[in-house]
C-alpha cells in the first residue's frame, strides 16, 4: 500500500506543476477533471484487497473512524465477505464510509442476484438482498435535491443544473465567469516619471496617449494591454515611447554622456569624440549621436551618424565589459533583504532567502522567517520559489500564503489542489513589497 501511495504522490506531484489537471495519454486533459486518462486498449486496475469484514478496515492500513480515508475504494477479492444470498458472490468494488465497507453495485448485478433465487422467494426477501447491496432510503425519508456545474463544449459555456428530490431538472442557468475573473485579476498599470532634479521624487503619470502627428520614422513604441478597462469593457492601452525616453536620458543625464565619452569612443573604429545634437543643420530632423570623420575625397571633416546598435554589439563582444555590467546590475540573494531594482504598482520589490522544511506526504511547510527589520512591517508576498539541496528549482506551485508573527506560512500546490515534495529542508527565495 505504501508503494502505491508513493507512486501516486510522485505522479500527481510532477503533474500539478502549473496546472490543476493531470493527463495520461493526452496532452489536453479536460478542465473538469483532476485526472484524465486516454487509452484505446487499456483500463485501470484498483488495488485488489482480501477484505475480512464489512465493519473492519483491515487489511487496509489506517484507523477506523479516520475521516481522511473516508471514500477509499478497493476491489475486494474475498468471495465470502458477505453471507446469506451473497455467499460466494462478494467480489467487487467497495467504498469505505468511515465505519464500514459499502458495496458499489450495478443494475445488472442486482437483477442477476434476484434471478438466481428460487421462485418461492417472497418480495420481502428480494428487497432484503437489494438492501444488502445498496444503501436503501428509509420509508418517508425524502431525497435531497442536487445541483451541479457542467461545461458545454459546443457552446463553450459553463452552466448550473438543479434537480429536485425526484431527479427532475428544475432550473438551468448559464454561469457568467467574466465578472468573477475580472475581480480576481491583479490590476496593473504603467506609470512614467522623469527626474528633473537630483534626489527629487518624480511625478508619476499614466502612459496612455501619444500624438500620432509627431511620430517620425524609426521611432519605437510599445503598447501594453493591462487589466484596466473602459466603460465599454475594452482594455485600456498604455504606450511606452522607448525612443523618446532614451533620447531624454542621454540628453539630460551627464553620467550617461560621460559613459559615452569614456567607453563608446574607445570602441569606435574611426573618428574622435562623440557628440549628440544637430548633424545636418536641419531643424526638422532629429538630433542624433555623431562623430567627426575625414572625407578622403574632399579632405574635410564631416559629421557621421553613429550606428548605436552596431556600436553596442561591438562593446558586448568584450567579455570584460559584459561581466562588469552583469556584476554591477546584479544582486546577491542572502538572508538580508535587498532591492531588486524593480517595482510593482510603484512599490519597490525586495528579495531575500531563508529555509523551510517539508514532511513526507504533507503539503504544509514549516514556513520561512522574515528578515528581522521587516517583522513589524506590513508586506505583500510577490513570489516564493523553492530550491532543493542540489540547488535546483522545484517546479511546484505555492498556495495558502499568510504573513503573521514575523513569518510567512505557505503550502505546496495550486489553489485548493495540494502536492508534496520529498521530506527535507529547502532553500526559499522570497520576493515581497512593503505596503
N, C-alpha and C positions, 0 to 999 in steps of 0.2 A: 504493500500500500504506500509506503514511504517513497519507493522508487517512482510510483505512478504520480504522486503529488509533486515530486521534484521535476519530473518530465513536464507536467502541465505548467508548473511555475515557470520553467525555462521557456516553454513555448509562448505562453502569454506575456512573459516579461520581455521577450525580444520583439513581439509583435505590437505591443502597446505604444511603441515609440512614436509619438507624434499623432497617433490615431487611436480611436476607440474600438475600431473594428479589426478583427483578425480574419485573414483569408487563407484557406488551404486549397490549393488547386485553382485559385482565381486571383487575378491582380486587382479586381474591383469588388471587394466584399460589400454586401448590402449594408446601407447605413442604418437599417433597422435591427441589425444583429450585432452580437458581441463576437460570435464565431460563425463564419460562413464557409462551408466545405463543399467543393465540387469534385465529383468523380463519376466516371461512366461505368466502371466495373468494380467498385469498392464500396464497402459500408463502414460503419463504426461499431466497434465492439466495446461494450461497457464491461467493467470488471465483473467476472463470474465468481460468485461467493457462495459457499455452502452455509446458508443460514441455519441456525439451530432452533430458534424460537421466534414467534411473531412479536414477542414482548421484550426481547433482548437484542442489544446492538451487536453482540458477539457473533462472528469473529472480527467484525469491523472494528478498527482501532478508534477509541473515543469513549466518552462518558454519556450514559443515558441521561437525558434532560438537558444536554448542552444544545442551546438554541442555534449555535453556529453551524451545526451539521444537519439542522432540520431541512428536509428536501433532498437529502443524499439519495442517489439512485444506484442500484446494483441489479445484476441479473442473478437470481437465485438458482442454484443447480441441485438443491435438495428436493427430490420429488415428493417427499413425505413431510414437508414442513407443516402442511395443514392436514387435519384429519377428516373424518366423515366422507362426504361426497368428493372431496378434493384429494383424498389419499392417493398418492402416486401420480398426481397431476399438478403439483405445486410449483413446478419450474416456471420461471417468468420474471418480469420486471417488478421490483418492489421499491417503494419510496419510504424513507424514514420520516415519520410525522413528528418526531421529538420524543415519543414514548413507545412507539410500536411501528412495525412494518406494515404498510398498506400495499396491496397488490394493484398493479396497473393492468386492467383487463379490457379486451376488445369485445365488440358485439358478437363477432363470430365465435369467440371462446365461450361466451355466456350461452349462446344457442347450442353449442356442442355439448356443454355440461348438462343442459336441460334435456337434450336428446338422448344422452347416454343413460338417463334414469328410466325406470320401467314406467309403463302407462298407468299403474295404480298409484303413482306418487301424487299426493294432493297438491293443490295450488300453493298452500302454505309452505310445503317442503321446497317447492321451486323457489319461492321468494326467500326462503332461508339460505338456499345456495347462492342466490344473487347477492344477498346481504353479506355473505362471506367474502365476496369478490370486490364489491364496491361499497362506498360509504352512502347508504341509502338515507334520504331525507325523511325525518320522522313525520308522521301524520300531523297536519295542522301547522307545520313549520314552513313558512313561505321562503322561496329563494330570493336572494337579494339581486337587484339589478346590477348590470355591469356596463362599463364604458371603456373603450379602447381608442388608441390613436393609430390610424392607418395611413399608408402612403400610396397614392395613385400614380404609378409610373407613367401612364399615358398622359395624364393631365399635369403631372409633376406638382402635386399638391398634397399637403397633409390635411386630414380631416378627422373629427371625432365621431364615433359611432356609439350610440347609447341604446342599450337593450333593457326591457323590463324583466320582471321575475319569470316571465314565460318564454323569454328568448326573442320576443318581437322587437324589431327596431323601432324606437320611439322618436329618435331625432338623429340628424346627421348634419354637421356643420364644418365648413372649411376653416382650418386654423391659419390665421394670418400671422406669420412669424416675422414680418418686416419690422414692426414696431419693437418687438422683443429683441431682435438682433441689433437694431439701431441703438436701443437703450444700453445694451451690453457692450457696444463698441467703445473703444477709447477715442475720445475726441481730440484729435491732434491738429495743429496748425503750424504755419511757418511765419515767424516774425523777423523783420530786418531792423538792424540798428547800426548807426555809424558813429564811431567815437570821434568827437570834434576836438576834445581837449584831453591831454594825458590825465589818467586817473579818474575821468568823469564817466559815469554810467550812461550809456547811450539810450536814447528814447526808441523803444521798440514799436514798430508799426507792422500791420499785416501786409504781406507782399501779394496784393490782389490784382492790381491793374498795371497796364503798360500802355504807352502811347504808340500805336502802330505806325503813325505817320512819321515818327522819328527813328524808326528802325533802319539800320544800314546793313549792307551786305557783309556777311562774316560774323555778325553779332549772334551770340549764343544765348538762348533762353531755355529754361526748363519749366515744365508745367507739372504741378503736383496736385492730385485729386485726393483730398483727405475725406474724413467722415462728415465734415460740416456740410449742411445742405441749405438751399434757399427755400422760400415758401412753397415752391412747386415740387420740392423733394429732389431737385437736381443737385449733384455735387458741386461745391464752390471751388473753382480752380485757384491755385496760388502760383505765381510766376517768379522765377529766380533769374535775374539778369546777371549771368555769370560774367559776360564781357564788361559790363559797366562796373560791377563790383571789383573786378581785377584791376581795371583801369584806375579807379579811385584809390585802391590800396597802394598801387605803385606811385601815383601822383602825390598823395598826401602823407605817405609814410617814409620818413627819412631813412629808417633802418633798412627798408626794402631796397631803396635806391643805393644805399651803401653796399648791400649784398651784391647788387648788380655790378657795382664798381669793382669789388674785390674778387668776385667769383666768376660771374658771367664773362667778363672781359678776358679772364685767364684762359678760357677755353675757346674764344673766338679765333678762327684761323687767320683773320686779317683785320685791319683797322686798329683803332686805338680805344679811346673812351667810348662808353655807351651813353647816349642821350635819349631823353623822352620829350617829344614835342612835335612841332610842325616840321615836316620833312620835305614839303613841296611848295611852300608859300601859298597854299590854297586853304582858306578858312572853311571850305565846305567838306574837306576830308578830315578823317580822324587823326588825332595825334598818336604817334607810334614810337616804338623803340627804334633807334637808328644809330649808325656809326659812320665815320668818315673813311672813305677808301680813295685810292688814287686811280683815276681813269687812265689806263695805259695809252689810250688814243689821244686824249686832249692834254694829259699831264696835269689835270686839275683834280683837287679834292672834291668828292661828291658825297652826298648823303645816301646811305644804303640802308634800306629797311632790314631789320634783323628778323630772321625766321626763328621766333622764340621756341616753337615746338622742336625744331631741329637742334637748337642750342641745348635745350633741356635734355633731349635724348643723348647728346654728347656728354653732358655732365653726368648723367646717370650711368654711363658706361664705366665710370671710375668707381671702383668698389669702395675706396676710402670715403668718398663723398657720400655715397648711399648709406654706408654703415653709420657715419656720423649723423645723418639725417634721421635714420631709424632710432638711434640711441637718444637723440635729442627729443624726438616726439613721443617715445615710448615711456612706460612707467613700470615699476617693479611691484608686483602684487604680493603683499605681505599682510600680517595681522593688523597693520596700521592702515586706516582708510585714506586713500589718496584720490584726487580728482582725475577723472578720465579725460577731461577737456571737452566732453560732450554735454549737451543739455537736452532736457525734455520738458516742454511747456515752460521754458525759461528757467528751469531749475537744474543746477549742476548735478551730474551723475558721479557718485563716488564708488570706489571698488575696494574690497579687501578680501582676505581669505581666512578660513578657520577650519575646524574639524567637526565631524559628526559621526555617529556610529549607527549601524543598521543591524537588526537581529534577523535570523532566518525566518522567512515566510511572514514578515511583518513590514508593511509599507510605511509605518510611522517611524521617523528617525528621532534621534535624541536632540535634534535642533542644532543651532550654531549660535555662539555668543556674539553679541555686538561689540565693537571697539568701545572701550570704557568711556571715551569722550562723547559717545553718542547714546549712552544709556538713558539719559533723561530727555532726549530729543525725540520728537515725533517724526518717523520716517515712513516712506513707501518703498517697498522692495520692487526693484525694476527687473532683476533677473537673478536666478540661482542656478549654478552649474556644479556637478559633482565629478570628481576625478578619483580613480582607483589608485592603489599603491604603486602601480606601474606608470602612473602619470597620464593614463588615457581617460578621455572624457566619456562618462557614462551617458549614453543617449536615452535617458528616461525622463519622463515629464515630472513636474513639480506641482503639487496642489496643496490645499489646506494651509496656506501660508498665513501665519499670525505672529505679530510682533508684540511681545509683552515682557516686562521684567528684565530688560537688557538682553533679550534672547529672541531669536527668530525660530519659531516652530514650523515644521513643514513635513509633508508626507510625499511618497513617491507615487506618481500616477497622473491621470488627466481627468479633472472634474471629479465625478464620483467613481471612476474606474481606477483601481489601485494595482500597482505592480510591486515586485520585491527585487532585491539585489542580494548577492551572497553576503553572509554575516561578516562584519569587519568595520574598520574605520575608513572614512573617505574625506578627502580634501574638498572643502566647499568654497566656491568663489561667488561672492555676493556683490551685486550692483544695486545701489539704492539712491534715493533723493531725500533731502530733508524737506519736510512740509513747511 
